[in-house]
Amino acid sequence: MLKGLGGLGDMAKMMKTAQEMQTKMAELQDSLSAMTVTGESGAGLVRATATAKGELTALDIDPSIFNPDEKEVVEDLILAAIKDAQQKAQEKSAAEMGKLTEGMGLPAGMKLPF
């Protein structure tokens, strides 16, 4: 008698799965703000720390590189360390997102949010 309503059960299951994914995405976004990565340049003379969301949180510069004649070198090292930290943040974020999609049975490499 309710044979034609079988699709509604599937729809309800799909909606529940979507809500669970939304909750997990929000949790992941919060956890990415707490995870940190460190980029470096000049064999560790300049270190930049960022959240996995890419927000720069700290910069550590070895005082030995402060030579007024090498100002441009120092600037380049700082930029390189920041870029390294940002790239590592992207990689960390993608890895964590990959764990989420795998856990939900979604295809590997699927980009979220859409």
C-alpha positions in Angstrom: 0.0 0.0 0.0 2.9 2.4 0.8 5.1 0.9 -1.9 5.3 4.2 -3.8 6.7 6.1 -0.7 10.0 4.1 -0.7 11.8 7.1 -2.3 10.8 9.3 0.7 12.8 7.1 3.0 15.8 7.5 0.8 15.3 11.2 0.7 15.1 11.4 4.5 18.3 9.4 4.8 20.0 11.7 2.3 18.9 14.8 4.2 20.2 13.3 7.4 23.5 12.5 5.8 23.7 16.1 4.4 23.1 17.5 7.9 25.8 15.3 9.4 28.2 16.4 6.7 27.4 20.1 7.5 28.0 19.5 11.2 31.3 17.7 10.5 32.4 20.5 8.1 31.7 23.1 10.8 33.7 21.1 13.3 36.6 20.7 10.8 36.6 24.5 10.1 36.9 25.0 13.9 39.7 22.5 14.2 41.6 24.0 11.2 41.8 27.3 13.2 43.5 25.4 16.0 46.0 23.5 13.9 49.3 25.2 13.1 52.0 24.7 10.5 55.4 26.3 10.3 57.1 27.5 7.2 60.7 28.4 7.0 63.4 29.9 4.8 67.1 30.5 5.0 67.8 27.1 6.6 65.5 28.0 9.5 66.7 31.6 10.0 63.1 32.9 9.3 60.1 30.9 10.5 56.5 31.8 9.9 53.7 30.0 11.8 50.1 29.9 10.5 46.8 28.2 11.2 45.8 25.4 8.8 43.3 28.0 7.5 46.3 30.1 6.4 46.2 32.9 9.0 49.7 34.0 9.9 50.0 33.9 13.7 53.8 34.3 14.4 57.0 35.2 12.8 60.4 34.3 14.2 63.5 35.9 12.8 67.1 35.0 13.8 68.8 38.3 14.8 72.0 37.2 12.9 70.3 38.2 9.6 69.8 41.9 10.5 72.5 43.5 8.5 71.4 46.9 7.0 73.3 46.1 3.8 71.2 43.0 3.3 67.7 44.4 3.8 66.4 42.9 0.6 67.7 39.5 1.5 65.9 39.6 4.8 62.7 40.8 3.1 62.9 37.9 0.6 63.5 35.4 3.4 60.5 36.7 5.3 58.3 36.4 2.2 59.6 32.9 1.5 58.8 31.7 5.0 55.3 33.1 4.9 54.6 31.5 1.5 56.0 28.2 2.8 53.7 28.4 5.8 50.7 29.2 3.6 51.4 26.3 1.3 51.7 23.9 4.2 48.4 25.3 5.6 46.7 24.5 2.3 48.2 21.0 2.2 47.1 20.4 5.9 43.6 21.7 5.1 43.3 19.5 2.0 44.5 16.5 4.0 42.0 17.1 6.8 39.2 17.6 4.2 40.2 14.4 2.5 39.8 12.5 5.8 36.3 13.9 6.2 35.2 13.0 2.7 36.7 9.5 3.0 34.9 9.0 6.3 31.6 9.9 4.6 32.1 7.6 1.7 32.6 10.4 -0.8 35.0 9.9 -3.8 38.7 10.7 -3.0 39.7 14.1 -4.2 36.2 15.6 -4.0 36.5 19.2 -3.2 34.4 20.5 -0.3 32.7 22.9 0.2 31.4 22.8 -3.4 
